[in-house]
């Protein structure tokens, strides 16, 4: 649901949901590009809707999982190199 439809009476600087604030300027949603005044404080960017916000959080979580997988692989490679050296 679009934030402007969900919170039509929100005031500037009002936190409408945890971490979502109505900002002063309307700028493009960082997920889809639609204009929006609602800012996610964690991403420090505007989102037009709950769906775009959820999608961006999903992308973030997937990227973190990939980073964690790579770190585990790197650690395993280093452990094997240490074993090979001895």
HTML snippet that shows the backbone in 3Dmol.js (N, CA, C, O; Angstrom):
<script src="https://3Dmol.org/build/3Dmol-min.js"></script>
<div id="view" style="width:600px;height:400px;position:relative"></div>
<script>
const pdb = `
ATOM      1  N   UNK A   1       0.844  -1.169   0.000  1.00  0.00           N
ATOM      2  CA  UNK A   1       0.000   0.000   0.000  1.00  0.00           C
ATOM      3  C   UNK A   1       0.893   1.237   0.000  1.00  0.00           C
ATOM      4  O   UNK A   1       1.893   1.289   0.716  1.00  0.00           O
ATOM      5  N   UNK A   2       0.529   2.221  -0.799  1.00  0.00           N
ATOM      6  CA  UNK A   2       1.310   3.453  -0.844  1.00  0.00           C
ATOM      7  C   UNK A   2       1.186   4.201   0.474  1.00  0.00           C
ATOM      8  O   UNK A   2       0.109   4.289   1.065  1.00  0.00           O
ATOM      9  N   UNK A   3       2.322   4.739   0.921  1.00  0.00           N
ATOM     10  CA  UNK A   3       2.328   5.453   2.192  1.00  0.00           C
ATOM     11  C   UNK A   3       1.426   6.691   2.152  1.00  0.00           C
ATOM     12  O   UNK A   3       0.761   6.997   3.142  1.00  0.00           O
ATOM     13  N   UNK A   4       1.397   7.406   1.021  1.00  0.00           N
ATOM     14  CA  UNK A   4       0.569   8.618   0.977  1.00  0.00           C
ATOM     15  C   UNK A   4      -0.914   8.277   1.101  1.00  0.00           C
ATOM     16  O   UNK A   4      -1.690   9.081   1.616  1.00  0.00           O
ATOM     17  N   UNK A   5      -1.317   7.092   0.634  1.00  0.00           N
ATOM     18  CA  UNK A   5      -2.704   6.660   0.795  1.00  0.00           C
ATOM     19  C   UNK A   5      -2.955   6.145   2.210  1.00  0.00           C
ATOM     20  O   UNK A   5      -4.029   6.352   2.774  1.00  0.00           O
ATOM     21  N   UNK A   6      -1.959   5.474   2.776  1.00  0.00           N
ATOM     22  CA  UNK A   6      -2.104   4.912   4.111  1.00  0.00           C
ATOM     23  C   UNK A   6      -2.073   5.994   5.192  1.00  0.00           C
ATOM     24  O   UNK A   6      -2.749   5.880   6.214  1.00  0.00           O
ATOM     25  N   UNK A   7      -1.280   7.048   4.953  1.00  0.00           N
ATOM     26  CA  UNK A   7      -1.108   8.113   5.943  1.00  0.00           C
ATOM     27  C   UNK A   7      -1.386   9.486   5.313  1.00  0.00           C
ATOM     28  O   UNK A   7      -0.487  10.324   5.245  1.00  0.00           O
ATOM     29  N   UNK A   8      -2.621   9.723   4.854  1.00  0.00           N
ATOM     30  CA  UNK A   8      -2.914  10.981   4.160  1.00  0.00           C
ATOM     31  C   UNK A   8      -2.817  12.216   5.055  1.00  0.00           C
ATOM     32  O   UNK A   8      -2.618  13.322   4.551  1.00  0.00           O
ATOM     33  N   UNK A   9      -2.950  12.054   6.345  1.00  0.00           N
ATOM     34  CA  UNK A   9      -2.929  13.192   7.273  1.00  0.00           C
ATOM     35  C   UNK A   9      -1.609  13.321   8.029  1.00  0.00           C
ATOM     36  O   UNK A   9      -1.513  14.101   8.976  1.00  0.00           O
ATOM     37  N   UNK A  10      -0.608  12.575   7.624  1.00  0.00           N
ATOM     38  CA  UNK A  10       0.683  12.634   8.312  1.00  0.00           C
ATOM     39  C   UNK A  10       1.303  14.012   8.148  1.00  0.00           C
ATOM     40  O   UNK A  10       1.214  14.639   7.092  1.00  0.00           O
ATOM     41  N   UNK A  11       1.926  14.460   9.217  1.00  0.00           N
ATOM     42  CA  UNK A  11       2.609  15.748   9.214  1.00  0.00           C
ATOM     43  C   UNK A  11       4.093  15.535   8.893  1.00  0.00           C
ATOM     44  O   UNK A  11       4.637  14.456   9.128  1.00  0.00           O
ATOM     45  N   UNK A  12       4.732  16.560   8.362  1.00  0.00           N
ATOM     46  CA  UNK A  12       6.165  16.505   8.079  1.00  0.00           C
ATOM     47  C   UNK A  12       6.908  16.191   9.384  1.00  0.00           C
ATOM     48  O   UNK A  12       6.608  16.754  10.436  1.00  0.00           O
ATOM     49  N   UNK A  13       7.874  15.289   9.291  1.00  0.00           N
ATOM     50  CA  UNK A  13       8.702  14.807  10.404  1.00  0.00           C
ATOM     51  C   UNK A  13       7.966  13.874  11.358  1.00  0.00           C
ATOM     52  O   UNK A  13       8.502  13.517  12.407  1.00  0.00           O
ATOM     53  N   UNK A  14       6.756  13.479  11.011  1.00  0.00           N
ATOM     54  CA  UNK A  14       6.015  12.537  11.837  1.00  0.00           C
ATOM     55  C   UNK A  14       6.443  11.118  11.505  1.00  0.00           C
ATOM     56  O   UNK A  14       6.489  10.741  10.335  1.00  0.00           O
ATOM     57  N   UNK A  15       6.757  10.328  12.529  1.00  0.00           N
ATOM     58  CA  UNK A  15       7.086   8.918  12.327  1.00  0.00           C
ATOM     59  C   UNK A  15       5.765   8.165  12.239  1.00  0.00           C
ATOM     60  O   UNK A  15       5.041   8.046  13.228  1.00  0.00           O
ATOM     61  N   UNK A  16       5.458   7.657  11.051  1.00  0.00           N
ATOM     62  CA  UNK A  16       4.165   7.000  10.821  1.00  0.00           C
ATOM     63  C   UNK A  16       4.213   5.513  11.136  1.00  0.00           C
ATOM     64  O   UNK A  16       3.192   4.905  11.459  1.00  0.00           O
ATOM     65  N   UNK A  17       5.391   4.938  11.042  1.00  0.00           N
ATOM     66  CA  UNK A  17       5.668   3.545  11.401  1.00  0.00           C
ATOM     67  C   UNK A  17       7.081   3.540  11.964  1.00  0.00           C
ATOM     68  O   UNK A  17       7.820   4.515  11.823  1.00  0.00           O
ATOM     69  N   UNK A  18       7.449   2.440  12.599  1.00  0.00           N
ATOM     70  CA  UNK A  18       8.801   2.358  13.131  1.00  0.00           C
ATOM     71  C   UNK A  18       9.819   2.587  12.006  1.00  0.00           C
ATOM     72  O   UNK A  18       9.908   1.792  11.070  1.00  0.00           O
ATOM     73  N   UNK A  19      10.577   3.673  12.107  1.00  0.00           N
ATOM     74  CA  UNK A  19      11.616   3.956  11.132  1.00  0.00           C
ATOM     75  C   UNK A  19      11.158   4.603   9.841  1.00  0.00           C
ATOM     76  O   UNK A  19      11.979   4.831   8.952  1.00  0.00           O
ATOM     77  N   UNK A  20       9.868   4.910   9.704  1.00  0.00           N
ATOM     78  CA  UNK A  20       9.338   5.566   8.501  1.00  0.00           C
ATOM     79  C   UNK A  20       8.806   6.941   8.902  1.00  0.00           C
ATOM     80  O   UNK A  20       7.907   7.048   9.736  1.00  0.00           O
ATOM     81  N   UNK A  21       9.371   7.991   8.300  1.00  0.00           N
ATOM     82  CA  UNK A  21       9.024   9.372   8.637  1.00  0.00           C
ATOM     83  C   UNK A  21       8.585  10.095   7.369  1.00  0.00           C
ATOM     84  O   UNK A  21       9.127   9.870   6.287  1.00  0.00           O
ATOM     85  N   UNK A  22       7.593  10.967   7.525  1.00  0.00           N
ATOM     86  CA  UNK A  22       7.210  11.812   6.390  1.00  0.00           C
ATOM     87  C   UNK A  22       8.203  12.962   6.318  1.00  0.00           C
ATOM     88  O   UNK A  22       8.327  13.753   7.253  1.00  0.00           O
ATOM     89  N   UNK A  23       8.902  13.044   5.204  1.00  0.00           N
ATOM     90  CA  UNK A  23       9.908  14.075   5.021  1.00  0.00           C
ATOM     91  C   UNK A  23       9.341  15.350   4.422  1.00  0.00           C
ATOM     92  O   UNK A  23       8.147  15.450   4.140  1.00  0.00           O
ATOM     93  N   UNK A  24      10.213  16.310   4.238  1.00  0.00           N
ATOM     94  CA  UNK A  24       9.836  17.613   3.699  1.00  0.00           C
ATOM     95  C   UNK A  24       9.691  17.547   2.186  1.00  0.00           C
ATOM     96  O   UNK A  24       8.696  18.010   1.628  1.00  0.00           O
ATOM     97  N   UNK A  25      10.683  16.971   1.532  1.00  0.00           N
ATOM     98  CA  UNK A  25      10.727  16.939   0.071  1.00  0.00           C
ATOM     99  C   UNK A  25      10.197  15.637  -0.495  1.00  0.00           C
ATOM    100  O   UNK A  25      10.311  14.575   0.117  1.00  0.00           O
ATOM    101  N   UNK A  26       9.621  15.743  -1.667  1.00  0.00           N
ATOM    102  CA  UNK A  26       9.225  14.547  -2.404  1.00  0.00           C
ATOM    103  C   UNK A  26      10.378  14.195  -3.349  1.00  0.00           C
ATOM    104  O   UNK A  26      10.727  14.973  -4.237  1.00  0.00           O
ATOM    105  N   UNK A  27      10.956  13.021  -3.143  1.00  0.00           N
ATOM    106  CA  UNK A  27      12.046  12.555  -3.999  1.00  0.00           C
ATOM    107  C   UNK A  27      11.727  11.134  -4.462  1.00  0.00           C
ATOM    108  O   UNK A  27      10.832  10.492  -3.913  1.00  0.00           O
ATOM    109  N   UNK A  28      12.452  10.638  -5.469  1.00  0.00           N
ATOM    110  CA  UNK A  28      12.135   9.307  -6.007  1.00  0.00           C
ATOM    111  C   UNK A  28      12.321   8.178  -4.986  1.00  0.00           C
ATOM    112  O   UNK A  28      13.272   8.179  -4.204  1.00  0.00           O
ATOM    113  N   UNK A  29      11.415   7.242  -5.013  1.00  0.00           N
ATOM    114  CA  UNK A  29      11.525   6.013  -4.229  1.00  0.00           C
ATOM    115  C   UNK A  29      12.812   5.310  -4.656  1.00  0.00           C
ATOM    116  O   UNK A  29      13.083   5.183  -5.851  1.00  0.00           O
ATOM    117  N   UNK A  30      13.600   4.858  -3.692  1.00  0.00           N
ATOM    118  CA  UNK A  30      14.881   4.237  -4.046  1.00  0.00           C
ATOM    119  C   UNK A  30      14.715   2.839  -4.628  1.00  0.00           C
ATOM    120  O   UNK A  30      15.691   2.227  -5.061  1.00  0.00           O
ATOM    121  N   UNK A  31      13.496   2.335  -4.640  1.00  0.00           N
ATOM    122  CA  UNK A  31      13.262   1.024  -5.249  1.00  0.00           C
ATOM    123  C   UNK A  31      12.661   1.149  -6.645  1.00  0.00           C
ATOM    124  O   UNK A  31      13.146   0.516  -7.583  1.00  0.00           O
ATOM    125  N   UNK A  32      11.607   1.959  -6.796  1.00  0.00           N
ATOM    126  CA  UNK A  32      10.898   2.011  -8.088  1.00  0.00           C
ATOM    127  C   UNK A  32      10.965   3.357  -8.794  1.00  0.00           C
ATOM    128  O   UNK A  32      10.652   3.445  -9.981  1.00  0.00           O
ATOM    129  N   UNK A  33      11.368   4.409  -8.080  1.00  0.00           N
ATOM    130  CA  UNK A  33      11.499   5.717  -8.707  1.00  0.00           C
ATOM    131  C   UNK A  33      10.283   6.628  -8.592  1.00  0.00           C
ATOM    132  O   UNK A  33      10.350   7.793  -8.986  1.00  0.00           O
ATOM    133  N   UNK A  34       9.174   6.120  -8.057  1.00  0.00           N
ATOM    134  CA  UNK A  34       7.983   6.962  -7.889  1.00  0.00           C
ATOM    135  C   UNK A  34       8.259   8.037  -6.836  1.00  0.00           C
ATOM    136  O   UNK A  34       8.944   7.769  -5.849  1.00  0.00           O
ATOM    137  N   UNK A  35       7.735   9.244  -7.034  1.00  0.00           N
ATOM    138  CA  UNK A  35       7.942  10.302  -6.043  1.00  0.00           C
ATOM    139  C   UNK A  35       7.304   9.952  -4.700  1.00  0.00           C
ATOM    140  O   UNK A  35       6.210   9.390  -4.650  1.00  0.00           O
ATOM    141  N   UNK A  36       7.998  10.291  -3.616  1.00  0.00           N
ATOM    142  CA  UNK A  36       7.482  10.017  -2.277  1.00  0.00           C
ATOM    143  C   UNK A  36       8.118  10.945  -1.263  1.00  0.00           C
ATOM    144  O   UNK A  36       9.270  11.354  -1.408  1.00  0.00           O
ATOM    145  N   UNK A  37       7.347  11.275  -0.228  1.00  0.00           N
ATOM    146  CA  UNK A  37       7.861  12.063   0.890  1.00  0.00           C
ATOM    147  C   UNK A  37       8.262  11.189   2.066  1.00  0.00           C
ATOM    148  O   UNK A  37       8.795  11.699   3.051  1.00  0.00           O
ATOM    149  N   UNK A  38       8.020   9.895   1.990  1.00  0.00           N
ATOM    150  CA  UNK A  38       8.235   9.021   3.148  1.00  0.00           C
ATOM    151  C   UNK A  38       9.634   8.410   3.114  1.00  0.00           C
ATOM    152  O   UNK A  38      10.046   7.802   2.126  1.00  0.00           O
ATOM    153  N   UNK A  39      10.347   8.589   4.220  1.00  0.00           N
ATOM    154  CA  UNK A  39      11.757   8.219   4.319  1.00  0.00           C
ATOM    155  C   UNK A  39      11.928   7.051   5.283  1.00  0.00           C
ATOM    156  O   UNK A  39      11.380   7.052   6.386  1.00  0.00           O
ATOM    157  N   UNK A  40      12.697   6.055   4.849  1.00  0.00           N
ATOM    158  CA  UNK A  40      13.108   4.974   5.750  1.00  0.00           C
ATOM    159  C   UNK A  40      14.415   5.427   6.388  1.00  0.00           C
ATOM    160  O   UNK A  40      15.411   5.643   5.698  1.00  0.00           O
ATOM    161  N   UNK A  41      14.402   5.569   7.702  1.00  0.00           N
ATOM    162  CA  UNK A  41      15.571   6.104   8.399  1.00  0.00           C
ATOM    163  C   UNK A  41      16.779   5.183   8.326  1.00  0.00           C
ATOM    164  O   UNK A  41      17.913   5.660   8.343  1.00  0.00           O
ATOM    165  N   UNK A  42      16.560   3.868   8.245  1.00  0.00           N
ATOM    166  CA  UNK A  42      17.684   2.938   8.142  1.00  0.00           C
ATOM    167  C   UNK A  42      18.365   3.040   6.787  1.00  0.00           C
ATOM    168  O   UNK A  42      19.594   3.047   6.709  1.00  0.00           O
ATOM    169  N   UNK A  43      17.585   3.118   5.725  1.00  0.00           N
ATOM    170  CA  UNK A  43      18.154   3.217   4.376  1.00  0.00           C
ATOM    171  C   UNK A  43      18.516   4.651   4.017  1.00  0.00           C
ATOM    172  O   UNK A  43      19.259   4.890   3.065  1.00  0.00           O
ATOM    173  N   UNK A  44      17.990   5.603   4.780  1.00  0.00           N
ATOM    174  CA  UNK A  44      18.189   7.025   4.490  1.00  0.00           C
ATOM    175  C   UNK A  44      17.762   7.346   3.062  1.00  0.00           C
ATOM    176  O   UNK A  44      18.441   8.072   2.336  1.00  0.00           O
ATOM    177  N   UNK A  45      16.620   6.784   2.684  1.00  0.00           N
ATOM    178  CA  UNK A  45      16.074   7.016   1.351  1.00  0.00           C
ATOM    179  C   UNK A  45      14.560   6.947   1.370  1.00  0.00           C
ATOM    180  O   UNK A  45      13.952   6.406   2.294  1.00  0.00           O
ATOM    181  N   UNK A  46      13.970   7.505   0.333  1.00  0.00           N
ATOM    182  CA  UNK A  46      12.518   7.539   0.243  1.00  0.00           C
ATOM    183  C   UNK A  46      11.954   6.255  -0.340  1.00  0.00           C
ATOM    184  O   UNK A  46      12.555   5.626  -1.211  1.00  0.00           O
ATOM    185  N   UNK A  47      10.785   5.882   0.162  1.00  0.00           N
ATOM    186  CA  UNK A  47      10.012   4.758  -0.358  1.00  0.00           C
ATOM    187  C   UNK A  47       8.587   5.218  -0.572  1.00  0.00           C
ATOM    188  O   UNK A  47       8.049   5.982   0.230  1.00  0.00           O
ATOM    189  N   UNK A  48       7.972   4.760  -1.648  1.00  0.00           N
ATOM    190  CA  UNK A  48       6.594   5.152  -1.928  1.00  0.00           C
ATOM    191  C   UNK A  48       5.579   4.226  -1.270  1.00  0.00           C
ATOM    192  O   UNK A  48       4.433   4.617  -1.046  1.00  0.00           O
ATOM    193  N   UNK A  49       5.997   2.997  -0.959  1.00  0.00           N
ATOM    194  CA  UNK A  49       5.015   2.022  -0.476  1.00  0.00           C
ATOM    195  C   UNK A  49       5.658   0.976   0.419  1.00  0.00           C
ATOM    196  O   UNK A  49       6.878   0.829   0.477  1.00  0.00           O
ATOM    197  N   UNK A  50       4.786   0.257   1.115  1.00  0.00           N
ATOM    198  CA  UNK A  50       5.240  -0.867   1.935  1.00  0.00           C
ATOM    199  C   UNK A  50       5.900  -1.933   1.065  1.00  0.00           C
ATOM    200  O   UNK A  50       6.892  -2.541   1.467  1.00  0.00           O
ATOM    201  N   UNK A  51       5.352  -2.155  -0.119  1.00  0.00           N
ATOM    202  CA  UNK A  51       5.880  -3.186  -1.019  1.00  0.00           C
ATOM    203  C   UNK A  51       7.307  -2.863  -1.455  1.00  0.00           C
ATOM    204  O   UNK A  51       8.173  -3.739  -1.457  1.00  0.00           O
ATOM    205  N   UNK A  52       7.551  -1.609  -1.822  1.00  0.00           N
ATOM    206  CA  UNK A  52       8.909  -1.227  -2.223  1.00  0.00           C
ATOM    207  C   UNK A  52       9.866  -1.326  -1.039  1.00  0.00           C
ATOM    208  O   UNK A  52      11.007  -1.760  -1.193  1.00  0.00           O
ATOM    209  N   UNK A  53       9.403  -0.927   0.130  1.00  0.00           N
ATOM    210  CA  UNK A  53      10.238  -1.013   1.322  1.00  0.00           C
ATOM    211  C   UNK A  53      10.583  -2.465   1.622  1.00  0.00           C
ATOM    212  O   UNK A  53      11.736  -2.790   1.904  1.00  0.00           O
ATOM    213  N   UNK A  54       9.587  -3.332   1.562  1.00  0.00           N
ATOM    214  CA  UNK A  54       9.805  -4.770   1.822  1.00  0.00           C
ATOM    215  C   UNK A  54      10.765  -5.371   0.793  1.00  0.00           C
ATOM    216  O   UNK A  54      11.640  -6.164   1.140  1.00  0.00           O
ATOM    217  N   UNK A  55      10.595  -4.992  -0.462  1.00  0.00           N
ATOM    218  CA  UNK A  55      11.461  -5.523  -1.524  1.00  0.00           C
ATOM    219  C   UNK A  55      12.913  -5.109  -1.311  1.00  0.00           C
ATOM    220  O   UNK A  55      13.827  -5.908  -1.517  1.00  0.00           O
ATOM    221  N   UNK A  56      13.123  -3.872  -0.902  1.00  0.00           N
ATOM    222  CA  UNK A  56      14.495  -3.400  -0.677  1.00  0.00           C
ATOM    223  C   UNK A  56      15.114  -4.098   0.536  1.00  0.00           C
ATOM    224  O   UNK A  56      16.297  -4.438   0.519  1.00  0.00           O
ATOM    225  N   UNK A  57      14.312  -4.315   1.594  1.00  0.00           N
ATOM    226  CA  UNK A  57      14.819  -5.050   2.746  1.00  0.00           C
ATOM    227  C   UNK A  57      15.174  -6.481   2.357  1.00  0.00           C
ATOM    228  O   UNK A  57      16.155  -7.031   2.857  1.00  0.00           O
ATOM    229  N   UNK A  58      14.386  -7.090   1.470  1.00  0.00           N
ATOM    230  CA  UNK A  58      14.680  -8.447   0.997  1.00  0.00           C
ATOM    231  C   UNK A  58      16.007  -8.468   0.238  1.00  0.00           C
ATOM    232  O   UNK A  58      16.825  -9.366   0.439  1.00  0.00           O
ATOM    233  N   UNK A  59      16.217  -7.485  -0.627  1.00  0.00           N
ATOM    234  CA  UNK A  59      17.490  -7.382  -1.358  1.00  0.00           C
ATOM    235  C   UNK A  59      18.658  -7.252  -0.374  1.00  0.00           C
ATOM    236  O   UNK A  59      19.698  -7.887  -0.545  1.00  0.00           O
ATOM    237  N   UNK A  60      18.474  -6.437   0.637  1.00  0.00           N
ATOM    238  CA  UNK A  60      19.511  -6.213   1.641  1.00  0.00           C
ATOM    239  C   UNK A  60      19.835  -7.516   2.375  1.00  0.00           C
ATOM    240  O   UNK A  60      21.003  -7.860   2.555  1.00  0.00           O
ATOM    241  N   UNK A  61      18.799  -8.229   2.795  1.00  0.00           N
ATOM    242  CA  UNK A  61      19.011  -9.492   3.513  1.00  0.00           C
ATOM    243  C   UNK A  61      19.702 -10.534   2.632  1.00  0.00           C
ATOM    244  O   UNK A  61      20.581 -11.259   3.099  1.00  0.00           O
ATOM    245  N   UNK A  62      19.310 -10.607   1.371  1.00  0.00           N
ATOM    246  CA  UNK A  62      19.949 -11.550   0.447  1.00  0.00           C
ATOM    247  C   UNK A  62      21.418 -11.201   0.241  1.00  0.00           C
ATOM    248  O   UNK A  62      22.267 -12.091   0.180  1.00  0.00           O
ATOM    249  N   UNK A  63      21.718  -9.916   0.135  1.00  0.00           N
ATOM    250  CA  UNK A  63      23.114  -9.486  -0.032  1.00  0.00           C
ATOM    251  C   UNK A  63      23.931  -9.839   1.205  1.00  0.00           C
ATOM    252  O   UNK A  63      25.076 -10.277   1.090  1.00  0.00           O
ATOM    253  N   UNK A  64      23.350  -9.652   2.381  1.00  0.00           N
ATOM    254  CA  UNK A  64      24.057 -10.003   3.614  1.00  0.00           C
ATOM    255  C   UNK A  64      24.291 -11.499   3.718  1.00  0.00           C
ATOM    256  O   UNK A  64      25.353 -11.930   4.167  1.00  0.00           O
ATOM    257  N   UNK A  65      23.313 -12.294   3.310  1.00  0.00           N
ATOM    258  CA  UNK A  65      23.489 -13.753   3.325  1.00  0.00           C
ATOM    259  C   UNK A  65      24.620 -14.165   2.391  1.00  0.00           C
ATOM    260  O   UNK A  65      25.422 -15.037   2.726  1.00  0.00           O
ATOM    261  N   UNK A  66      24.682 -13.539   1.223  1.00  0.00           N
ATOM    262  CA  UNK A  66      25.752 -13.850   0.274  1.00  0.00           C
ATOM    263  C   UNK A  66      27.107 -13.463   0.860  1.00  0.00           C
ATOM    264  O   UNK A  66      28.086 -14.193   0.701  1.00  0.00           O
ATOM    265  N   UNK A  67      27.166 -12.315   1.538  1.00  0.00           N
ATOM    266  CA  UNK A  67      28.412 -11.886   2.179  1.00  0.00           C
ATOM    267  C   UNK A  67      28.829 -12.873   3.268  1.00  0.00           C
ATOM    268  O   UNK A  67      30.007 -13.210   3.389  1.00  0.00           O
ATOM    269  N   UNK A  68      27.857 -13.336   4.061  1.00  0.00           N
ATOM    270  CA  UNK A  68      28.161 -14.298   5.120  1.00  0.00           C
ATOM    271  C   UNK A  68      28.654 -15.616   4.522  1.00  0.00           C
ATOM    272  O   UNK A  68      29.604 -16.215   5.027  1.00  0.00           O
ATOM    273  N   UNK A  69      28.002 -16.067   3.440  1.00  0.00           N
ATOM    274  CA  UNK A  69      28.436 -17.301   2.773  1.00  0.00           C
ATOM    275  C   UNK A  69      29.867 -17.157   2.264  1.00  0.00           C
ATOM    276  O   UNK A  69      30.673 -18.077   2.404  1.00  0.00           O
ATOM    277  N   UNK A  70      30.184 -16.002   1.672  1.00  0.00           N
ATOM    278  CA  UNK A  70      31.531 -15.770   1.148  1.00  0.00           C
ATOM    279  C   UNK A  70      32.548 -15.740   2.285  1.00  0.00           C
ATOM    280  O   UNK A  70      33.653 -16.263   2.142  1.00  0.00           O
ATOM    281  N   UNK A  71      32.185 -15.133   3.410  1.00  0.00           N
ATOM    282  CA  UNK A  71      33.100 -15.077   4.555  1.00  0.00           C
ATOM    283  C   UNK A  71      33.394 -16.479   5.082  1.00  0.00           C
ATOM    284  O   UNK A  71      34.534 -16.785   5.433  1.00  0.00           O
ATOM    285  N   UNK A  72      32.381 -17.321   5.137  1.00  0.00           N
ATOM    286  CA  UNK A  72      32.594 -18.704   5.586  1.00  0.00           C
ATOM    287  C   UNK A  72      33.492 -19.458   4.615  1.00  0.00           C
ATOM    288  O   UNK A  72      34.365 -20.218   5.032  1.00  0.00           O
ATOM    289  N   UNK A  73      33.278 -19.248   3.330  1.00  0.00           N
ATOM    290  CA  UNK A  73      34.106 -19.901   2.319  1.00  0.00           C
ATOM    291  C   UNK A  73      35.550 -19.417   2.420  1.00  0.00           C
ATOM    292  O   UNK A  73      36.481 -20.219   2.346  1.00  0.00           O
ATOM    293  N   UNK A  74      35.737 -18.111   2.589  1.00  0.00           N
ATOM    294  CA  UNK A  74      37.082 -17.556   2.744  1.00  0.00           C
ATOM    295  C   UNK A  74      37.781 -18.141   3.974  1.00  0.00           C
ATOM    296  O   UNK A  74      38.966 -18.471   3.929  1.00  0.00           O
ATOM    297  N   UNK A  75      37.033 -18.262   5.064  1.00  0.00           N
ATOM    298  CA  UNK A  75      37.589 -18.823   6.293  1.00  0.00           C
ATOM    299  C   UNK A  75      37.999 -20.280   6.077  1.00  0.00           C
ATOM    300  O   UNK A  75      39.054 -20.708   6.545  1.00  0.00           O
ATOM    301  N   UNK A  76      37.173 -21.029   5.379  1.00  0.00           N
ATOM    302  CA  UNK A  76      37.480 -22.436   5.104  1.00  0.00           C
ATOM    303  C   UNK A  76      38.732 -22.548   4.236  1.00  0.00           C
ATOM    304  O   UNK A  76      39.574 -23.415   4.469  1.00  0.00           O
ATOM    305  N   UNK A  77      38.856 -21.683   3.248  1.00  0.00           N
ATOM    306  CA  UNK A  77      40.035 -21.696   2.378  1.00  0.00           C
ATOM    307  C   UNK A  77      41.291 -21.390   3.194  1.00  0.00           C
ATOM    308  O   UNK A  77      42.316 -22.053   3.033  1.00  0.00           O
ATOM    309  N   UNK A  78      41.211 -20.383   4.073  1.00  0.00           N
ATOM    310  CA  UNK A  78      42.364 -20.036   4.912  1.00  0.00           C
ATOM    311  C   UNK A  78      42.732 -21.184   5.837  1.00  0.00           C
ATOM    312  O   UNK A  78      43.912 -21.478   6.028  1.00  0.00           O
ATOM    313  N   UNK A  79      41.724 -21.836   6.414  1.00  0.00           N
ATOM    314  CA  UNK A  79      41.989 -22.979   7.287  1.00  0.00           C
ATOM    315  C   UNK A  79      42.712 -24.083   6.517  1.00  0.00           C
ATOM    316  O   UNK A  79      43.648 -24.690   7.038  1.00  0.00           O
ATOM    317  N   UNK A  80      42.286 -24.345   5.292  1.00  0.00           N
ATOM    318  CA  UNK A  80      42.919 -25.379   4.465  1.00  0.00           C
ATOM    319  C   UNK A  80      44.336 -24.991   4.089  1.00  0.00           C
ATOM    320  O   UNK A  80      45.218 -25.847   4.035  1.00  0.00           O
ATOM    321  N   UNK A  81      44.569 -23.698   3.826  1.00  0.00           N
ATOM    322  CA  UNK A  81      45.924 -23.245   3.504  1.00  0.00           C
ATOM    323  C   UNK A  81      46.840 -23.430   4.693  1.00  0.00           C
ATOM    324  O   UNK A  81      47.987 -23.847   4.534  1.00  0.00           O
ATOM    325  N   UNK A  82      46.346 -23.121   5.897  1.00  0.00           N
ATOM    326  CA  UNK A  82      47.147 -23.303   7.113  1.00  0.00           C
ATOM    327  C   UNK A  82      47.531 -24.760   7.292  1.00  0.00           C
ATOM    328  O   UNK A  82      48.660 -25.061   7.679  1.00  0.00           O
ATOM    329  N   UNK A  83      46.604 -25.666   7.016  1.00  0.00           N
ATOM    330  CA  UNK A  83      46.847 -27.089   7.147  1.00  0.00           C
ATOM    331  C   UNK A  83      47.881 -27.546   6.113  1.00  0.00           C
ATOM    332  O   UNK A  83      48.748 -28.364   6.419  1.00  0.00           O
ATOM    333  N   UNK A  84      47.788 -27.020   4.896  1.00  0.00           N
ATOM    334  CA  UNK A  84      48.703 -27.403   3.823  1.00  0.00           C
ATOM    335  C   UNK A  84      50.130 -26.930   4.108  1.00  0.00           C
ATOM    336  O   UNK A  84      51.091 -27.586   3.705  1.00  0.00           O
ATOM    337  N   UNK A  85      50.273 -25.812   4.789  1.00  0.00           N
ATOM    338  CA  UNK A  85      51.588 -25.244   5.062  1.00  0.00           C
ATOM    339  C   UNK A  85      52.346 -26.096   6.085  1.00  0.00           C
ATOM    340  O   UNK A  85      53.563 -26.254   5.984  1.00  0.00           O
ATOM    341  N   UNK A  86      51.632 -26.639   7.059  1.00  0.00           N
ATOM    342  CA  UNK A  86      52.278 -27.394   8.146  1.00  0.00           C
ATOM    343  C   UNK A  86      52.742 -28.680   7.680  1.00  0.00           C
ATOM    344  O   UNK A  86      53.309 -29.450   8.455  1.00  0.00           O
TER     345      UNK A  86
END
`;
const viewer = $3Dmol.createViewer("view");
viewer.addModel(pdb, "pdb");
viewer.setStyle({}, {cartoon: {color: "spectrum"}});
viewer.zoomTo();
viewer.render();
</script>
